[in-house]
Amino acid sequence: MKTLEFLILGKNEAILPILLRLVNANDNWNAVAFNDEKLAQDYFLNTKIDMVLLSSGIEDHVEKEFTAFCLKNQPEVEVIEHFGGGSGLLQSEILHRLHLKGKL
């Protein structure tokens, strides 16, 4: 199985390292995290991303604009809004999307 690339965007500095650890704990999953949407956009334009995780602290208009940006530039990307609920919920959300896309 190929390595799936994740981009995490969130404004809660305490949560980002936790999300990174949870995603990167899975074989064949690789995540990078940003708290600045402009830096995340630059990275996104230069990297093939499979999943975007939107975390807490992002303003509604930024969330909508960033999602539209991602889908315009990489239409096959999956964007997941994850605002908490534990590691089991995060993994379930990701696995559900992968299943729907036929990547499991």
Biopython code that builds the backbone (N, CA, C, O; Angstrom):
import numpy as np
from Bio.PDB.StructureBuilder import StructureBuilder

atoms = [
    (1, "MET", "N", (0.849, -1.186, 0.000)),
    (1, "MET", "CA", (0.000, 0.000, 0.000)),
    (1, "MET", "C", (0.886, 1.237, 0.000)),
    (1, "MET", "O", (1.894, 1.288, 0.705)),
    (2, "LYS", "N", (0.509, 2.223, -0.786)),
    (2, "LYS", "CA", (1.293, 3.458, -0.830)),
    (2, "LYS", "C", (1.077, 4.276, 0.437)),
    (2, "LYS", "O", (0.067, 4.134, 1.125)),
    (3, "THR", "N", (2.035, 5.120, 0.724)),
    (3, "THR", "CA", (1.908, 6.008, 1.875)),
    (3, "THR", "C", (0.903, 7.103, 1.560)),
    (3, "THR", "O", (0.990, 7.759, 0.522)),
    (4, "LEU", "N", (-0.049, 7.297, 2.460)),
    (4, "LEU", "CA", (-1.034, 8.361, 2.314)),
    (4, "LEU", "C", (-0.501, 9.620, 2.966)),
    (4, "LEU", "O", (0.001, 9.588, 4.090)),
    (5, "GLU", "N", (-0.611, 10.722, 2.257)),
    (5, "GLU", "CA", (-0.101, 12.005, 2.738)),
    (5, "GLU", "C", (-1.248, 12.842, 3.300)),
    (5, "GLU", "O", (-2.275, 13.041, 2.651)),
    (6, "PHE", "N", (-1.044, 13.325, 4.526)),
    (6, "PHE", "CA", (-2.032, 14.128, 5.234)),
    (6, "PHE", "C", (-1.492, 15.528, 5.462)),
    (6, "PHE", "O", (-0.309, 15.713, 5.751)),
    (7, "LEU", "N", (-2.364, 16.503, 5.331)),
    (7, "LEU", "CA", (-2.064, 17.873, 5.724)),
    (7, "LEU", "C", (-3.074, 18.239, 6.803)),
    (7, "LEU", "O", (-4.283, 18.123, 6.602)),
    (8, "ILE", "N", (-2.568, 18.680, 7.943)),
    (8, "ILE", "CA", (-3.426, 19.078, 9.056)),
    (8, "ILE", "C", (-3.327, 20.587, 9.212)),
    (8, "ILE", "O", (-2.231, 21.144, 9.273)),
    (9, "LEU", "N", (-4.478, 21.245, 9.277)),
    (9, "LEU", "CA", (-4.521, 22.684, 9.509)),
    (9, "LEU", "C", (-5.366, 22.943, 10.743)),
    (9, "LEU", "O", (-6.516, 22.512, 10.829)),
    (10, "GLY", "N", (-4.781, 23.651, 11.693)),
    (10, "GLY", "CA", (-5.504, 23.999, 12.911)),
    (10, "GLY", "C", (-4.823, 25.152, 13.615)),
    (10, "GLY", "O", (-3.641, 25.415, 13.392)),
    (11, "LYS", "N", (-5.557, 25.831, 14.454)),
    (11, "LYS", "CA", (-5.018, 26.994, 15.172)),
    (11, "LYS", "C", (-4.717, 26.696, 16.638)),
    (11, "LYS", "O", (-4.099, 27.516, 17.316)),
    (12, "ASN", "N", (-5.138, 25.550, 17.132)),
    (12, "ASN", "CA", (-4.887, 25.189, 18.522)),
    (12, "ASN", "C", (-3.523, 24.510, 18.609)),
    (12, "ASN", "O", (-3.382, 23.333, 18.278)),
    (13, "GLU", "N", (-2.524, 25.264, 19.056)),
    (13, "GLU", "CA", (-1.135, 24.784, 19.080)),
    (13, "GLU", "C", (-0.955, 23.533, 19.939)),
    (13, "GLU", "O", (-0.063, 22.729, 19.668)),
    (14, "ALA", "N", (-1.774, 23.357, 20.956)),
    (14, "ALA", "CA", (-1.641, 22.187, 21.826)),
    (14, "ALA", "C", (-2.171, 20.915, 21.159)),
    (14, "ALA", "O", (-1.725, 19.814, 21.481)),
    (15, "ILE", "N", (-3.107, 21.063, 20.244)),
    (15, "ILE", "CA", (-3.745, 19.915, 19.596)),
    (15, "ILE", "C", (-2.938, 19.398, 18.405)),
    (15, "ILE", "O", (-2.927, 18.194, 18.149)),
    (16, "LEU", "N", (-2.270, 20.282, 17.679)),
    (16, "LEU", "CA", (-1.567, 19.863, 16.461)),
    (16, "LEU", "C", (-0.566, 18.734, 16.696)),
    (16, "LEU", "O", (-0.562, 17.780, 15.918)),
    (17, "PRO", "N", (0.289, 18.789, 17.732)),
    (17, "PRO", "CA", (1.221, 17.675, 17.945)),
    (17, "PRO", "C", (0.511, 16.352, 18.245)),
    (17, "PRO", "O", (1.000, 15.282, 17.881)),
    (18, "ILE", "N", (-0.628, 16.432, 18.900)),
    (18, "ILE", "CA", (-1.395, 15.218, 19.196)),
    (18, "ILE", "C", (-1.934, 14.612, 17.905)),
    (18, "ILE", "O", (-1.841, 13.403, 17.692)),
    (19, "LEU", "N", (-2.496, 15.455, 17.047)),
    (19, "LEU", "CA", (-3.003, 14.959, 15.767)),
    (19, "LEU", "C", (-1.883, 14.368, 14.918)),
    (19, "LEU", "O", (-2.059, 13.324, 14.291)),
    (20, "LEU", "N", (-0.741, 15.032, 14.900)),
    (20, "LEU", "CA", (0.411, 14.497, 14.165)),
    (20, "LEU", "C", (0.789, 13.115, 14.682)),
    (20, "LEU", "O", (0.995, 12.185, 13.901)),
    (21, "ARG", "N", (0.877, 12.989, 15.997)),
    (21, "ARG", "CA", (1.255, 11.706, 16.599)),
    (21, "ARG", "C", (0.236, 10.624, 16.252)),
    (21, "ARG", "O", (0.618, 9.506, 15.906)),
    (22, "LEU", "N", (-1.052, 10.943, 16.341)),
    (22, "LEU", "CA", (-2.093, 9.957, 16.060)),
    (22, "LEU", "C", (-2.075, 9.500, 14.605)),
    (22, "LEU", "O", (-2.183, 8.305, 14.327)),
    (23, "VAL", "N", (-1.940, 10.430, 13.692)),
    (23, "VAL", "CA", (-1.920, 10.055, 12.273)),
    (23, "VAL", "C", (-0.639, 9.301, 11.944)),
    (23, "VAL", "O", (-0.687, 8.256, 11.294)),
    (24, "ASN", "N", (0.498, 9.814, 12.380)),
    (24, "ASN", "CA", (1.778, 9.192, 12.035)),
    (24, "ASN", "C", (2.011, 7.863, 12.737)),
    (24, "ASN", "O", (2.956, 7.153, 12.394)),
    (25, "ALA", "N", (1.179, 7.506, 13.710)),
    (25, "ALA", "CA", (1.298, 6.210, 14.381)),
    (25, "ALA", "C", (0.834, 5.064, 13.479)),
    (25, "ALA", "O", (1.107, 3.899, 13.770)),
    (26, "ASN", "N", (0.153, 5.378, 12.416)),
    (26, "ASN", "CA", (-0.344, 4.364, 11.486)),
    (26, "ASN", "C", (0.676, 4.099, 10.390)),
    (26, "ASN", "O", (1.268, 5.021, 9.830)),
    (27, "ASP", "N", (0.865, 2.823, 10.099)),
    (27, "ASP", "CA", (1.742, 2.466, 8.987)),
    (27, "ASP", "C", (1.180, 3.068, 7.703)),
    (27, "ASP", "O", (-0.031, 3.064, 7.482)),
    (28, "ASN", "N", (2.050, 3.571, 6.881)),
    (28, "ASN", "CA", (1.693, 4.121, 5.572)),
    (28, "ASN", "C", (0.866, 5.397, 5.633)),
    (28, "ASN", "O", (0.207, 5.749, 4.655)),
    (29, "TRP", "N", (0.888, 6.094, 6.761)),
    (29, "TRP", "CA", (0.264, 7.412, 6.874)),
    (29, "TRP", "C", (1.348, 8.398, 7.272)),
    (29, "TRP", "O", (2.113, 8.140, 8.202)),
    (30, "ASN", "N", (1.421, 9.517, 6.578)),
    (30, "ASN", "CA", (2.411, 10.549, 6.879)),
    (30, "ASN", "C", (1.709, 11.905, 6.933)),
    (30, "ASN", "O", (1.026, 12.302, 5.988)),
    (31, "ALA", "N", (1.886, 12.603, 8.043)),
    (31, "ALA", "CA", (1.195, 13.884, 8.221)),
    (31, "ALA", "C", (2.174, 15.009, 8.502)),
    (31, "ALA", "O", (3.219, 14.817, 9.123)),
    (32, "VAL", "N", (1.801, 16.192, 8.025)),
    (32, "VAL", "CA", (2.461, 17.443, 8.400)),
    (32, "VAL", "C", (1.355, 18.373, 8.881)),
    (32, "VAL", "O", (0.213, 18.281, 8.433)),
    (33, "ALA", "N", (1.705, 19.270, 9.797)),
    (33, "ALA", "CA", (0.692, 20.154, 10.380)),
    (33, "ALA", "C", (1.107, 21.608, 10.251)),
    (33, "ALA", "O", (2.289, 21.947, 10.297)),
    (34, "PHE", "N", (0.103, 22.454, 10.088)),
    (34, "PHE", "CA", (0.309, 23.893, 9.965)),
    (34, "PHE", "C", (-0.717, 24.624, 10.813)),
    (34, "PHE", "O", (-1.845, 24.162, 10.984)),
    (35, "ASN", "N", (-0.308, 25.774, 11.344)),
    (35, "ASN", "CA", (-1.265, 26.646, 12.029)),
    (35, "ASN", "C", (-1.506, 27.918, 11.221)),
    (35, "ASN", "O", (-2.218, 28.818, 11.666)),
    (36, "ASP", "N", (-0.917, 27.989, 10.047)),
    (36, "ASP", "CA", (-1.048, 29.143, 9.158)),
    (36, "ASP", "C", (-1.519, 28.648, 7.796)),
    (36, "ASP", "O", (-0.843, 27.842, 7.157)),
    (37, "GLU", "N", (-2.671, 29.125, 7.357)),
    (37, "GLU", "CA", (-3.245, 28.623, 6.108)),
    (37, "GLU", "C", (-2.413, 28.971, 4.878)),
    (37, "GLU", "O", (-2.419, 28.214, 3.907)),
    (38, "LYS", "N", (-1.701, 30.090, 4.891)),
    (38, "LYS", "CA", (-0.868, 30.453, 3.734)),
    (38, "LYS", "C", (0.298, 29.479, 3.582)),
    (38, "LYS", "O", (0.611, 29.055, 2.469)),
    (39, "LEU", "N", (0.939, 29.125, 4.693)),
    (39, "LEU", "CA", (2.015, 28.128, 4.644)),
    (39, "LEU", "C", (1.467, 26.771, 4.216)),
    (39, "LEU", "O", (2.109, 26.047, 3.455)),
    (40, "ALA", "N", (0.282, 26.433, 4.707)),
    (40, "ALA", "CA", (-0.350, 25.173, 4.325)),
    (40, "ALA", "C", (-0.664, 25.157, 2.830)),
    (40, "ALA", "O", (-0.490, 24.133, 2.171)),
    (41, "GLN", "N", (-1.126, 26.287, 2.294)),
    (41, "GLN", "CA", (-1.419, 26.365, 0.859)),
    (41, "GLN", "C", (-0.149, 26.183, 0.035)),
    (41, "GLN", "O", (-0.163, 25.471, -0.970)),
    (42, "ASP", "N", (0.936, 26.809, 0.442)),
    (42, "ASP", "CA", (2.202, 26.655, -0.279)),
    (42, "ASP", "C", (2.634, 25.194, -0.303)),
    (42, "ASP", "O", (3.039, 24.677, -1.344)),
    (43, "TYR", "N", (2.546, 24.536, 0.844)),
    (43, "TYR", "CA", (2.914, 23.124, 0.929)),
    (43, "TYR", "C", (1.989, 22.290, 0.043)),
    (43, "TYR", "O", (2.446, 21.409, -0.685)),
    (44, "PHE", "N", (0.701, 22.569, 0.107)),
    (44, "PHE", "CA", (-0.301, 21.828, -0.653)),
    (44, "PHE", "C", (-0.032, 21.913, -2.155)),
    (44, "PHE", "O", (-0.176, 20.921, -2.870)),
    (45, "LEU", "N", (0.351, 23.076, -2.622)),
    (45, "LEU", "CA", (0.607, 23.259, -4.053)),
    (45, "LEU", "C", (1.808, 22.462, -4.540)),
    (45, "LEU", "O", (1.917, 22.162, -5.729)),
    (46, "ASN", "N", (2.707, 22.119, -3.630)),
    (46, "ASN", "CA", (3.941, 21.429, -4.007)),
    (46, "ASN", "C", (3.978, 19.966, -3.598)),
    (46, "ASN", "O", (4.995, 19.300, -3.792)),
    (47, "THR", "N", (2.890, 19.453, -3.036)),
    (47, "THR", "CA", (2.871, 18.087, -2.521)),
    (47, "THR", "C", (1.542, 17.433, -2.869)),
    (47, "THR", "O", (0.488, 18.056, -2.734)),
    (48, "LYS", "N", (1.586, 16.191, -3.312)),
    (48, "LYS", "CA", (0.358, 15.426, -3.557)),
    (48, "LYS", "C", (-0.200, 15.013, -2.202)),
    (48, "LYS", "O", (0.439, 14.264, -1.464)),
    (49, "ILE", "N", (-1.394, 15.501, -1.877)),
    (49, "ILE", "CA", (-2.027, 15.249, -0.589)),
    (49, "ILE", "C", (-3.246, 14.349, -0.797)),
    (49, "ILE", "O", (-4.029, 14.553, -1.725)),
    (50, "ASP", "N", (-3.394, 13.355, 0.075)),
    (50, "ASP", "CA", (-4.554, 12.464, 0.023)),
    (50, "ASP", "C", (-5.679, 12.932, 0.935)),
    (50, "ASP", "O", (-6.856, 12.833, 0.588)),
    (51, "MET", "N", (-5.304, 13.446, 2.114)),
    (51, "MET", "CA", (-6.294, 13.859, 3.111)),
    (51, "MET", "C", (-5.895, 15.178, 3.742)),
    (51, "MET", "O", (-4.734, 15.394, 4.089)),
    (52, "VAL", "N", (-6.871, 16.052, 3.883)),
    (52, "VAL", "CA", (-6.698, 17.294, 4.637)),
    (52, "VAL", "C", (-7.565, 17.176, 5.879)),
    (52, "VAL", "O", (-8.761, 16.898, 5.788)),
    (53, "LEU", "N", (-6.956, 17.388, 7.042)),
    (53, "LEU", "CA", (-7.701, 17.407, 8.297)),
    (53, "LEU", "C", (-7.780, 18.839, 8.781)),
    (53, "LEU", "O", (-6.757, 19.485, 9.003)),
    (54, "LEU", "N", (-8.986, 19.330, 8.942)),
    (54, "LEU", "CA", (-9.201, 20.665, 9.486)),
    (54, "LEU", "C", (-9.519, 20.506, 10.963)),
    (54, "LEU", "O", (-10.481, 19.832, 11.332)),
    (55, "SER", "N", (-8.714, 21.122, 11.796)),
    (55, "SER", "CA", (-8.850, 20.971, 13.239)),
    (55, "SER", "C", (-9.435, 22.237, 13.856)),
    (55, "SER", "O", (-9.944, 23.108, 13.151)),
    (56, "SER", "N", (-9.357, 22.325, 15.153)),
    (56, "SER", "CA", (-10.011, 23.410, 15.890)),
    (56, "SER", "C", (-9.314, 24.753, 15.725)),
    (56, "SER", "O", (-8.125, 24.832, 15.415)),
    (57, "GLY", "N", (-10.093, 25.803, 15.941)),
    (57, "GLY", "CA", (-9.568, 27.159, 15.946)),
    (57, "GLY", "C", (-9.585, 27.877, 14.615)),
    (57, "GLY", "O", (-9.177, 29.036, 14.533)),
    (58, "ILE", "N", (-10.047, 27.215, 13.576)),
    (58, "ILE", "CA", (-10.087, 27.837, 12.251)),
    (58, "ILE", "C", (-11.404, 28.597, 12.104)),
    (58, "ILE", "O", (-12.473, 28.054, 12.383)),
    (59, "GLU", "N", (-11.324, 29.836, 11.672)),
    (59, "GLU", "CA", (-12.538, 30.620, 11.441)),
    (59, "GLU", "C", (-13.333, 30.013, 10.281)),
    (59, "GLU", "O", (-12.759, 29.425, 9.365)),
    (60, "ASP", "N", (-14.644, 30.163, 10.332)),
    (60, "ASP", "CA", (-15.519, 29.559, 9.323)),
    (60, "ASP", "C", (-15.134, 29.955, 7.903)),
    (60, "ASP", "O", (-15.066, 29.101, 7.020)),
    (61, "HIS", "N", (-14.882, 31.244, 7.674)),
    (61, "HIS", "CA", (-14.562, 31.676, 6.309)),
    (61, "HIS", "C", (-13.225, 31.096, 5.850)),
    (61, "HIS", "O", (-13.065, 30.790, 4.668)),
    (62, "VAL", "N", (-12.273, 30.942, 6.751)),
    (62, "VAL", "CA", (-10.980, 30.345, 6.397)),
    (62, "VAL", "C", (-11.171, 28.868, 6.055)),
    (62, "VAL", "O", (-10.590, 28.363, 5.094)),
    (63, "GLU", "N", (-11.980, 28.190, 6.841)),
    (63, "GLU", "CA", (-12.263, 26.778, 6.584)),
    (63, "GLU", "C", (-12.872, 26.594, 5.195)),
    (63, "GLU", "O", (-12.453, 25.715, 4.442)),
    (64, "LYS", "N", (-13.857, 27.419, 4.859)),
    (64, "LYS", "CA", (-14.511, 27.327, 3.549)),
    (64, "LYS", "C", (-13.537, 27.662, 2.421)),
    (64, "LYS", "O", (-13.488, 26.957, 1.413)),
    (65, "GLU", "N", (-12.769, 28.726, 2.588)),
    (65, "GLU", "CA", (-11.814, 29.134, 1.557)),
    (65, "GLU", "C", (-10.721, 28.086, 1.374)),
    (65, "GLU", "O", (-10.337, 27.784, 0.244)),
    (66, "PHE", "N", (-10.218, 27.530, 2.473)),
    (66, "PHE", "CA", (-9.151, 26.536, 2.375)),
    (66, "PHE", "C", (-9.674, 25.253, 1.731)),
    (66, "PHE", "O", (-8.984, 24.640, 0.917)),
    (67, "THR", "N", (-10.879, 24.849, 2.090)),
    (67, "THR", "CA", (-11.478, 23.661, 1.477)),
    (67, "THR", "C", (-11.649, 23.868, -0.023)),
    (67, "THR", "O", (-11.308, 22.983, -0.808)),
    (68, "ALA", "N", (-12.169, 25.016, -0.430)),
    (68, "ALA", "CA", (-12.343, 25.311, -1.858)),
    (68, "ALA", "C", (-11.000, 25.322, -2.578)),
    (68, "ALA", "O", (-10.883, 24.800, -3.686)),
    (69, "PHE", "N", (-9.986, 25.916, -1.950)),
    (69, "PHE", "CA", (-8.637, 25.947, -2.518)),
    (69, "PHE", "C", (-8.130, 24.525, -2.753)),
    (69, "PHE", "O", (-7.614, 24.212, -3.826)),
    (70, "CYS", "N", (-8.280, 23.672, -1.747)),
    (70, "CYS", "CA", (-7.791, 22.296, -1.852)),
    (70, "CYS", "C", (-8.492, 21.545, -2.975)),
    (70, "CYS", "O", (-7.841, 20.895, -3.793)),
    (71, "LEU", "N", (-9.816, 21.631, -3.016)),
    (71, "LEU", "CA", (-10.581, 20.897, -4.023)),
    (71, "LEU", "C", (-10.347, 21.431, -5.431)),
    (71, "LEU", "O", (-10.423, 20.676, -6.399)),
    (72, "LYS", "N", (-10.064, 22.714, -5.553)),
    (72, "LYS", "CA", (-9.759, 23.286, -6.865)),
    (72, "LYS", "C", (-8.412, 22.782, -7.375)),
    (72, "LYS", "O", (-8.272, 22.466, -8.556)),
    (73, "ASN", "N", (-7.430, 22.709, -6.494)),
    (73, "ASN", "CA", (-6.074, 22.360, -6.908)),
    (73, "ASN", "C", (-5.792, 20.865, -6.923)),
    (73, "ASN", "O", (-4.927, 20.407, -7.669)),
    (74, "GLN", "N", (-6.506, 20.102, -6.112)),
    (74, "GLN", "CA", (-6.368, 18.645, -6.099)),
    (74, "GLN", "C", (-7.768, 18.058, -5.867)),
    (74, "GLN", "O", (-8.110, 17.696, -4.741)),
    (75, "PRO", "N", (-8.576, 17.963, -6.930)),
    (75, "PRO", "CA", (-9.986, 17.581, -6.785)),
    (75, "PRO", "C", (-10.220, 16.233, -6.104)),
    (75, "PRO", "O", (-11.297, 15.997, -5.555)),
    (76, "GLU", "N", (-9.239, 15.362, -6.134)),
    (76, "GLU", "CA", (-9.416, 14.040, -5.535)),
    (76, "GLU", "C", (-9.105, 14.009, -4.040)),
    (76, "GLU", "O", (-9.264, 12.970, -3.400)),
    (77, "VAL", "N", (-8.669, 15.119, -3.483)),
    (77, "VAL", "CA", (-8.321, 15.167, -2.060)),
    (77, "VAL", "C", (-9.582, 15.035, -1.201)),
    (77, "VAL", "O", (-10.657, 15.496, -1.583)),
    (78, "GLU", "N", (-9.432, 14.408, -0.054)),
    (78, "GLU", "CA", (-10.513, 14.309, 0.931)),
    (78, "GLU", "C", (-10.271, 15.352, 2.009)),
    (78, "GLU", "O", (-9.161, 15.460, 2.530)),
    (79, "VAL", "N", (-11.290, 16.115, 2.345)),
    (79, "VAL", "CA", (-11.191, 17.119, 3.406)),
    (79, "VAL", "C", (-12.105, 16.678, 4.544)),
    (79, "VAL", "O", (-13.307, 16.488, 4.357)),
    (80, "ILE", "N", (-11.514, 16.520, 5.725)),
    (80, "ILE", "CA", (-12.252, 16.075, 6.907)),
    (80, "ILE", "C", (-12.175, 17.160, 7.965)),
    (80, "ILE", "O", (-11.095, 17.650, 8.292)),
    (81, "GLU", "N", (-13.317, 17.524, 8.489)),
    (81, "GLU", "CA", (-13.363, 18.450, 9.625)),
    (81, "GLU", "C", (-13.327, 17.609, 10.888)),
    (81, "GLU", "O", (-14.245, 16.830, 11.145)),
    (82, "HIS", "N", (-12.270, 17.762, 11.679)),
    (82, "HIS", "CA", (-12.144, 16.996, 12.924)),
    (82, "HIS", "C", (-11.892, 17.970, 14.060)),
    (82, "HIS", "O", (-10.844, 18.612, 14.123)),
    (83, "PHE", "N", (-12.850, 18.072, 14.942)),
    (83, "PHE", "CA", (-12.743, 19.037, 16.029)),
    (83, "PHE", "C", (-12.700, 18.377, 17.392)),
    (83, "PHE", "O", (-13.007, 19.014, 18.399)),
    (84, "GLY", "N", (-12.328, 17.117, 17.437)),
    (84, "GLY", "CA", (-12.172, 16.436, 18.715)),
    (84, "GLY", "C", (-13.004, 15.179, 18.787)),
    (84, "GLY", "O", (-13.702, 14.807, 17.844)),
    (85, "GLY", "N", (-12.912, 14.539, 19.930)),
    (85, "GLY", "CA", (-13.681, 13.323, 20.132)),
    (85, "GLY", "C", (-12.815, 12.100, 20.348)),
    (85, "GLY", "O", (-13.333, 10.989, 20.456)),
    (86, "GLY", "N", (-11.518, 12.284, 20.412)),
    (86, "GLY", "CA", (-10.643, 11.161, 20.720)),
    (86, "GLY", "C", (-10.018, 10.531, 19.499)),
    (86, "GLY", "O", (-10.464, 10.726, 18.368)),
    (87, "SER", "N", (-8.963, 9.764, 19.759)),
    (87, "SER", "CA", (-8.191, 9.162, 18.681)),
    (87, "SER", "C", (-8.998, 8.125, 17.915)),
    (87, "SER", "O", (-8.821, 7.973, 16.707)),
    (88, "GLY", "N", (-9.885, 7.410, 18.607)),
    (88, "GLY", "CA", (-10.699, 6.414, 17.921)),
    (88, "GLY", "C", (-11.625, 7.038, 16.897)),
    (88, "GLY", "O", (-11.821, 6.487, 15.814)),
    (89, "LEU", "N", (-12.193, 8.182, 17.234)),
    (89, "LEU", "CA", (-13.073, 8.880, 16.306)),
    (89, "LEU", "C", (-12.293, 9.374, 15.091)),
    (89, "LEU", "O", (-12.758, 9.230, 13.960)),
    (90, "LEU", "N", (-11.135, 9.943, 15.306)),
    (90, "LEU", "CA", (-10.314, 10.426, 14.198)),
    (90, "LEU", "C", (-9.985, 9.289, 13.244)),
    (90, "LEU", "O", (-10.169, 9.415, 12.033)),
    (91, "GLN", "N", (-9.504, 8.189, 13.783)),
    (91, "GLN", "CA", (-9.149, 7.059, 12.930)),
    (91, "GLN", "C", (-10.379, 6.526, 12.195)),
    (91, "GLN", "O", (-10.292, 6.171, 11.019)),
    (92, "SER", "N", (-11.508, 6.467, 12.870)),
    (92, "SER", "CA", (-12.742, 6.006, 12.224)),
    (92, "SER", "C", (-13.154, 6.929, 11.082)),
    (92, "SER", "O", (-13.570, 6.461, 10.022)),
    (93, "GLU", "N", (-13.039, 8.238, 11.297)),
    (93, "GLU", "CA", (-13.375, 9.198, 10.240)),
    (93, "GLU", "C", (-12.481, 8.990, 9.021)),
    (93, "GLU", "O", (-12.956, 8.996, 7.885)),
    (94, "ILE", "N", (-11.198, 8.809, 9.262)),
    (94, "ILE", "CA", (-10.252, 8.618, 8.161)),
    (94, "ILE", "C", (-10.527, 7.300, 7.445)),
    (94, "ILE", "O", (-10.607, 7.267, 6.217)),
    (95, "LEU", "N", (-10.672, 6.220, 8.200)),
    (95, "LEU", "CA", (-10.909, 4.913, 7.590)),
    (95, "LEU", "C", (-12.220, 4.891, 6.812)),
    (95, "LEU", "O", (-12.305, 4.260, 5.759)),
    (96, "HIS", "N", (-13.236, 5.570, 7.318)),
    (96, "HIS", "CA", (-14.515, 5.651, 6.607)),
    (96, "HIS", "C", (-14.331, 6.323, 5.249)),
    (96, "HIS", "O", (-14.836, 5.834, 4.238)),
    (97, "ARG", "N", (-13.615, 7.430, 5.226)),
    (97, "ARG", "CA", (-13.374, 8.135, 3.951)),
    (97, "ARG", "C", (-12.558, 7.267, 2.995)),
    (97, "ARG", "O", (-12.843, 7.220, 1.798)),
    (98, "LEU", "N", (-11.548, 6.586, 3.519)),
    (98, "LEU", "CA", (-10.734, 5.711, 2.672)),
    (98, "LEU", "C", (-11.586, 4.585, 2.093)),
    (98, "LEU", "O", (-11.436, 4.220, 0.927)),
    (99, "HIS", "N", (-12.468, 4.045, 2.904)),
    (99, "HIS", "CA", (-13.366, 2.986, 2.442)),
    (99, "HIS", "C", (-14.279, 3.508, 1.327)),
    (99, "HIS", "O", (-14.455, 2.844, 0.306)),
    (100, "LEU", "N", (-14.853, 4.686, 1.524)),
    (100, "LEU", "CA", (-15.735, 5.267, 0.508)),
    (100, "LEU", "C", (-14.998, 5.523, -0.802)),
    (100, "LEU", "O", (-15.582, 5.409, -1.880)),
    (101, "LYS", "N", (-13.719, 5.870, -0.709)),
    (101, "LYS", "CA", (-12.917, 6.149, -1.912)),
    (101, "LYS", "C", (-12.346, 4.874, -2.529)),
    (101, "LYS", "O", (-11.706, 4.928, -3.579)),
    (102, "GLY", "N", (-12.574, 3.723, -1.884)),
    (102, "GLY", "CA", (-12.042, 2.466, -2.392)),
    (102, "GLY", "C", (-10.554, 2.315, -2.174)),
    (102, "GLY", "O", (-9.889, 1.583, -2.907)),
    (103, "LYS", "N", (-10.019, 3.002, -1.172)),
    (103, "LYS", "CA", (-8.581, 2.942, -0.906)),
    (103, "LYS", "C", (-8.242, 1.987, 0.238)),
    (103, "LYS", "O", (-7.102, 1.957, 0.703)),
    (104, "LEU", "N", (-9.219, 1.214, 0.689)),
    (104, "LEU", "CA", (-8.954, 0.216, 1.736)),
    (104, "LEU", "C", (-9.064, -1.170, 1.169)),
    (104, "LEU", "O", (-8.876, -2.149, 1.892)),
]
sb = StructureBuilder()
sb.init_structure("model")
sb.init_model(0)
sb.init_chain("A")
sb.init_seg("    ")
for serial, (resi, resn, name, xyz) in enumerate(atoms, 1):
    if name == "N":
        sb.init_residue(resn, " ", resi, " ")
    sb.init_atom(name, np.array(xyz, "f"), 0.0, 1.0, " ", f" {name:<3s}", serial, name[0])
structure = sb.get_structure()
